[in-house]
């Protein structure tokens, strides 16, 4: 790029996607609608460079440790006092040298992507705290000052290959799911009876099942079994008989590409359970819901970015019983967010509560002198000994299963830099990670007032025309 005449007849314009623009505004501490200058862009670039250098510290330290190790092998097996004829004649020494001087190049899939402390173990094996060599002492100091979570996150093995790789033009081709026959919708009489009464007995008789049980028919089934995650662990969240039925597949094919989104939720003043229903059931049962004095229909959507309106209050758009009575329980709403694939949390208190529910250590909950897993999960026996403040129903780490759930909900899109992305990867969130999450609250929209939700067709009072609400 030629910047020779910049400022003298030439100008420079910075163009960025929405996420980068929001990140620059967060760094500056201004509103998203404020104007930005070149200084703000350069300050953000420098901040990103500093973060990249900090993340790459384990990589540079590993290179230094490998260099020290190879020099030690060289001095031990090929000393400078030995002549060339002596070295050539000693085949066993040459063979041992070639075996010890090389780094491991092949690793199993479990070692690469499994839950383990392989990288921290590699550092500890190569560190020599007793050494008087200045380089080794400097590396020991660097290791002690590093964040151990960053050690696990650093792509130590692939960084150099990525830097030296040639640029290859690639054209992405998304493989769409094969055509499948849609299931015929069915509204059960028991569900209609439940809407009329709202009682817990009618709820149990309406052929509902635990919401997370639908993932037993997806590719997340294996992880669910391996980590001993039960659908009953996510209490107070259920789905109707028609909700999980989308298409008919041949054999035991998973329904990964045909999961129904979580948009319509029923709640009752008689209990704290939430029931997810299909859009067909919501449409067919709308007359009963409007007349009900016990049941309310809520609009819900997972939170996919920080600036998105939060639906956690469950009062964004409701139909049915008038406001009042018992509200939705925090546990049910938390499980609804996990089921729907929400990626961001409201605040640090919600984050701490979620970690406690999942059996993970946090700032306010520690395992004392007992060991924990590399992802922060505390075993049930240890939780019982240290007096875990609230019951966690998991017998194994639920993070791999929740990662599969988010992957299915995202349809292959990345989410590593989100709150839930950090959580399922075993990375801790700082307080500033929640900046900008609770600035905008969802406005209440009560049926009967002159408000409409996006996607609704509104009839005009003066004509027969209809208008589609976009925002």
C-alpha positions in Angstrom: 0.0 0.0 0.0 1.4 3.4 -1.0 0.9 6.0 1.8 3.4 8.5 0.4 0.9 11.3 -0.1 -1.3 10.5 2.8 -2.8 13.8 4.1 -1.8 15.6 1.0 -4.6 14.8 -1.4 -5.0 11.3 -0.1 -7.1 10.0 2.8 -7.4 6.7 4.7 -10.7 5.1 5.6 -11.0 2.2 8.1 -13.7 -0.3 7.4 -14.6 -3.0 10.0 -17.3 -5.5 10.7 -19.8 -4.8 13.5 -18.0 -7.0 16.1 -14.7 -5.1 15.6 -16.5 -1.7 15.8 -18.1 -2.7 19.1 -14.7 -3.9 20.4 -13.2 -0.5 19.6 -16.0 1.3 21.3 -15.6 -1.0 24.4 -11.9 -0.2 24.5 -12.6 3.6 24.2 -15.5 3.4 26.7 -18.0 5.1 24.4 -21.4 4.3 22.9 -21.7 2.3 19.7 -23.2 5.3 18.0 -20.3 7.7 18.8 -17.8 8.7 16.1 -14.4 7.0 16.1 -11.1 8.5 15.0 -7.9 7.0 13.5 -6.4 7.3 17.0 -9.1 4.9 18.4 -8.4 2.4 15.6 -4.6 2.5 16.1 -5.1 2.1 19.9 -7.3 -0.9 19.3 -4.7 -2.5 17.0 -2.0 -1.9 19.5 -4.2 -3.5 22.2 -4.8 -6.5 20.0 -1.1 -6.8 19.3 -0.3 -6.8 23.0 -2.9 -9.5 23.7 -1.4 -11.6 20.9 2.0 -11.3 22.3 0.7 -12.2 25.8 -1.0 -15.3 24.4 2.1 -16.3 22.5 4.3 -16.3 25.7 3.9 -20.0 26.2 4.9 -20.6 22.6 8.2 -18.7 23.0 8.9 -20.3 26.3 8.4 -23.8 24.9 10.8 -23.0 22.0 13.4 -21.8 24.6 12.9 -25.0 26.7 13.3 -27.2 23.5 16.4 -25.3 22.6 18.0 -25.8 26.0 17.0 -29.5 26.0 18.6 -30.0 22.5 21.8 -28.3 23.6 22.0 -30.6 26.6 21.6 -33.6 24.4 24.2 -32.3 22.0 26.7 -31.7 24.8 26.0 -35.1 26.3 26.1 -37.3 23.2 28.2 -35.3 20.8 30.8 -33.5 23.0 33.3 -31.2 21.4 36.2 -33.3 22.7 35.2 -36.3 20.6 36.7 -36.6 17.1 34.7 -37.3 14.0 36.1 -40.8 13.6 35.0 -41.7 17.2 31.5 -40.4 16.6 31.1 -42.2 13.3 32.2 -45.5 14.7 29.8 -45.4 17.6 26.5 -46.4 16.0 24.5 -46.7 19.3 25.4 -43.2 20.3 24.4 -41.8 16.9 21.1 -43.7 17.0 20.4 -42.4 20.6 21.2 -38.9 19.5 18.7 -38.9 16.6 16.0 -40.3 18.9 16.5 -37.8 21.7 17.1 -34.6 19.5 13.8 -34.9 17.7 10.4 -33.6 18.9 7.2 -35.6 18.9 5.4 -35.1 15.6 2.5 -37.5 15.8 -0.2 -37.4 18.5 -3.5 -39.2 19.0 -6.8 -37.4 18.7 -7.5 -37.8 22.4 -4.1 -36.2 23.2 -4.8 -33.3 20.8 -8.4 -32.5 21.7 -9.1 -34.3 24.9 -9.4 -32.8 28.4 -5.9 -33.1 29.9 -3.0 -31.1 31.2 -0.5 -32.3 28.5 1.0 -28.8 27.8 1.5 -28.0 31.5 3.1 -31.4 31.9 5.4 -30.7 29.0 6.6 -27.5 30.6 7.2 -29.2 34.0 9.2 -32.0 32.4 11.5 -29.6 30.6 11.9 -27.0 33.4 15.0 -27.5 35.6 14.7 -25.2 38.7 18.1 -26.5 40.0 20.0 -25.3 36.9 22.3 -22.4 37.2 22.2 -21.6 33.4 20.9 -18.1 32.9 18.6 -19.1 30.0 16.9 -21.8 32.1 16.5 -19.5 35.1 14.8 -16.9 32.8 12.4 -19.6 31.5 11.6 -20.7 35.0 10.7 -17.1 35.9 8.6 -16.8 32.7 6.7 -20.0 33.6 5.9 -18.9 37.1 4.5 -15.6 35.9 2.2 -17.2 33.2 -1.5 -17.8 33.5 -1.9 -21.6 33.6 -5.1 -21.4 31.7 -3.3 -19.7 28.9 -0.8 -22.6 28.8 -3.7 -24.9 27.9 -5.2 -22.6 25.3 -2.0 -21.8 23.5 -1.6 -23.6 20.2 2.0 -24.5 20.8 2.2 -27.3 18.2 0.6 -25.6 15.2 1.8 -22.0 15.4 4.9 -22.3 13.4 3.3 -24.4 10.7 0.6 -21.8 10.3 3.2 -19.0 9.9 5.1 -20.9 7.2 2.1 -22.3 5.4 1.5 -21.0 1.9 -1.7 -19.1 1.1 -4.1 -21.4 -0.7 -7.3 -20.1 -2.3 -10.1 -22.2 -1.0 -13.8 -22.2 -1.9 -16.0 -23.4 0.8 -18.8 -25.7 -0.1 -21.4 -26.4 2.5 -22.9 -29.9 2.4 -26.6 -29.4 3.0 -28.6 -32.2 4.7 -30.3 -34.7 2.6 -34.0 -34.2 1.9 -36.2 -35.8 4.6 -39.9 -36.2 5.0 -41.5 -33.8 7.5 -43.4 -35.3 10.4 -47.1 -34.6 10.7 -47.9 -32.2 13.5 -50.1 -33.3 16.3 -51.6 -31.4 19.2 -52.4 -33.7 22.1 -55.6 -33.3 24.1 -53.7 -33.5 27.3 -51.7 -30.4 26.4 -54.9 -28.5 25.7 -56.2 -29.7 29.1 -53.1 -28.4 30.8 -53.5 -25.0 29.2 -57.0 -24.8 30.6 -56.1 -25.8 34.2 -52.4 -25.1 34.5 -52.0 -27.7 37.3 -48.9 -29.8 37.9 -51.0 -33.0 37.5 -52.2 -32.0 34.1 -48.7 -31.1 33.2 -47.4 -34.6 34.0 -50.3 -36.1 32.0 -49.5 -34.1 28.8 -46.8 -36.5 27.5 -44.0 -34.1 28.2 -40.4 -35.1 28.6 -37.1 -33.5 29.8 -35.9 -31.1 27.2 -32.3 -32.3 27.1 -33.4 -35.8 26.3 -33.8 -34.8 22.6 -30.0 -34.7 22.3 -30.0 -38.5 22.8 -31.0 -38.6 19.1 -28.1 -36.4 17.9 -24.3 -36.8 17.6 -24.0 -35.5 21.2 -25.3 -38.9 22.4 -21.8 -40.4 22.8 -20.4 -37.4 24.8 -23.6 -37.5 26.9 -23.0 -41.1 27.8 -19.2 -40.7 28.3 -19.6 -37.8 30.7 -22.5 -39.4 32.5 -24.8 -36.4 31.9 -28.5 -37.1 32.5 -31.3 -35.1 31.0 -32.9 -35.1 34.5 -30.0 -32.9 35.7 -31.5 -29.9 33.9 -34.7 -29.7 35.9 -37.8 -27.7 35.4 -37.4 -27.6 31.6 -39.6 -29.9 29.4 -40.7 -30.2 25.8 -44.1 -31.1 24.4 -44.8 -34.3 22.3 -44.7 -32.3 19.0 -41.7 -30.2 19.7 -38.8 -32.8 19.0 -40.7 -34.3 16.0 -39.4 -32.5 12.9 -38.5 -35.1 10.2 -38.4 -38.8 9.6 -34.9 -40.1 9.0 -33.8 -43.5 7.8 -32.3 -45.9 10.3 -30.5 -44.4 13.3 -29.4 -41.2 11.6 -28.9 -38.2 14.0 -31.2 -35.2 13.7 -28.4 -32.7 14.1 -29.5 -30.6 11.1 -33.2 -30.7 12.1 -33.3 -29.4 15.7 -36.2 -27.1 16.3 -35.3 -23.6 17.8 -36.5 -22.7 21.3 -38.9 -19.8 20.7 -42.3 -20.5 22.3 -42.4 -21.3 26.1 -45.4 -22.0 28.3 -45.3 -21.2 32.1 -47.9 -21.7 34.8 -48.8 -19.9 38.0 -49.2 -23.3 39.7 -45.6 -24.4 39.4 -42.1 -23.3 38.2 -41.7 -25.7 35.3 -41.3 -24.4 31.7 -42.6 -26.2 28.6 -41.2 -25.7 25.1 -43.8 -26.1 22.4 -43.6 -26.0 18.6 -44.8 -23.1 16.5 -47.7 -25.3 15.2 -48.9 -26.0 18.8 -48.6 -22.3 19.7 -50.7 -21.4 16.7 -53.3 -24.1 17.2 -53.7 -23.5 20.9 -53.6 -19.7 20.7 -57.4 -19.3 21.5 -57.1 -21.4 24.6 -53.9 -19.6 25.7 -55.7 -16.2 25.3 -58.5 -17.4 27.6 -56.4 -19.1 30.2 -56.0 -17.5 33.6 -53.2 -19.9 34.7 -50.9 -20.2 31.6 -48.8 -17.7 29.8 -47.0 -18.0 26.4 -43.6 -16.4 26.3 -41.5 -15.4 23.3 -37.8 -16.5 23.7 -34.6 -16.3 21.7 -31.0 -17.3 22.6 -28.6 -14.4 23.2 -26.0 -14.7 20.4 -24.1 -11.4 20.9 -23.6 -8.8 23.7 -25.7 -6.1 22.1 -28.7 -8.4 21.7 -31.7 -7.9 24.0 -31.9 -10.4 26.8 -35.0 -12.6 27.2 -34.1 -13.9 30.6 -36.9 -11.9 32.3 -39.4 -13.9 30.2 -41.6 -10.8 29.8 -40.5 -9.5 26.4 -43.8 -10.6 24.7 -46.4 -12.6 26.6 -49.9 -13.9 25.8 -52.4 -15.4 28.2 -52.8 -14.9 31.9 -52.3 -11.3 33.1 -49.1 -10.4 34.9 -48.8 -11.5 38.5 -48.5 -14.8 40.4 -45.3 -16.8 40.5 -42.5 -16.0 38.0 -40.3 -18.3 36.1 -37.6 -19.8 38.3 -34.0 -18.8 37.8 -33.0 -22.5 37.4 -35.5 -23.1 34.6 -34.5 -19.9 32.7 -30.8 -20.9 33.1 -31.5 -24.4 31.7 -33.5 -22.8 28.9 -30.6 -20.7 27.9 -28.2 -23.7 27.8 -30.8 -25.7 25.8 -31.4 -22.9 23.3 -27.7 -22.2 22.7 -27.3 -18.8 24.3 -23.7 -17.6 24.2 -23.6 -14.7 26.6 -24.4 -14.2 30.2 -26.0 -11.2 31.9 -23.4 -10.5 34.6 -20.7 -11.9 36.8 -23.2 -13.2 39.3 -25.0 -15.3 36.6 -21.6 -16.6 35.6 -20.7 -17.6 39.1 -24.1 -19.2 39.7 -23.7 -21.2 36.4 -20.3 -22.5 37.4 -21.6 -23.6 40.8 -24.5 -25.5 39.1 -22.1 -27.2 36.7 -19.7 -28.2 39.6 -16.9 -25.8 38.5 -14.6 -23.8 40.7 -15.0 -20.0 40.6 -13.8 -16.9 42.4 -16.2 -17.6 45.3 -16.1 -21.4 45.3 -12.8 -23.2 45.7 -11.9 -26.9 46.3 -9.4 -26.1 49.0 -6.3 -28.3 48.9 -8.1 -31.0 46.8 -7.2 -31.4 43.1 -9.6 -30.5 40.4 -9.8 -31.4 36.7 -8.1 -29.3 34.1 -11.4 -27.7 33.0 -12.2 -26.7 36.6 -14.7 -29.5 37.3 -14.8 -30.7 41.0 -15.6 -34.3 41.6 -18.8 -35.1 43.6 -16.8 -36.6 46.5 -14.7 -33.4 46.8 -17.7 -31.2 46.6 -19.3 -33.1 49.5 -16.1 -32.7 51.6 -15.6 -29.0 51.0 -19.3 -28.2 51.5 -20.4 -27.1 48.0 -23.0 -24.3 48.6 -25.6 -25.7 46.2 -26.2 -29.2 44.8 -24.7 -30.0 41.4 -26.3 -33.0 39.8 -23.4 -33.9 37.5 -21.2 -37.0 38.2 -18.8 -36.0 35.4 -17.8 -32.8 33.7 -20.7 -31.5 31.7 -18.6 -29.1 29.6 -17.9 -31.5 26.7 -21.6 -32.1 26.4 -22.5 -28.4 26.5 -19.9 -27.8 23.9 -21.6 -30.3 21.6 -25.0 -28.7 22.3 -23.7 -25.2 21.3 -22.0 -26.7 18.2 -25.3 -28.2 17.1 -27.2 -25.0 17.8 -24.6 -22.9 16.0 -24.7 -25.1 12.9 -20.9 -25.2 12.5 -20.2 -21.5 13.3 -17.5 -20.7 15.8 -18.3 -19.4 19.3 -14.9 -19.7 21.1 -14.7 -16.0 21.9 -18.1 -15.9 23.6 -18.9 -16.3 27.3 -20.1 -19.9 26.9 -17.1 -20.6 24.5 -14.7 -19.7 27.3 -16.7 -21.7 29.8 -16.8 -25.0 27.8 -13.1 -24.7 27.0 -12.2 -24.3 30.7 -11.1 -20.7 30.4 -12.0 -18.2 33.1 -13.8 -14.9 32.4 -12.7 -11.6 33.9 -15.0 -9.0 35.2 -14.6 -6.7 32.2 -15.9 -9.6 30.0 -19.4 -8.6 31.0 -19.1 -4.9 30.1 -22.0 -4.0 27.7 -24.0 -7.1 28.5 -26.7 -5.6 30.7 -27.0 -2.1 29.3 -30.1 -2.9 27.3 -33.0 -4.7 28.8 -35.9 -6.2 26.9 -38.9 -3.9 26.9 -42.2 -5.5 28.1 -44.7 -6.0 25.4 -48.2 -6.9 26.6 -50.9 -8.1 24.3 -53.6 -5.5 23.7 -51.2 -2.6 23.5 -50.0 -1.1 20.3 -46.8 -3.2 20.1 -45.8 -6.0 17.8 -42.9 -8.4 17.6 -40.6 -8.9 14.5 -42.0 -11.3 12.0 -45.7 -10.6 12.9 -48.2 -9.6 10.2 -50.3 -6.6 11.4 -53.7 -5.8 9.9 -54.5 -2.2 9.2 -57.7 -0.9 10.7 -58.5 1.3 7.7 -57.9 -1.3 4.9 -57.6 -5.0 4.3 -53.8 -4.7 3.8 -51.3 -6.4 6.1 -47.8 -5.2 7.1 -44.9 -7.4 8.1 -43.1 -6.1 11.2 -39.3 -6.1 10.7 -38.0 -4.4 13.9 
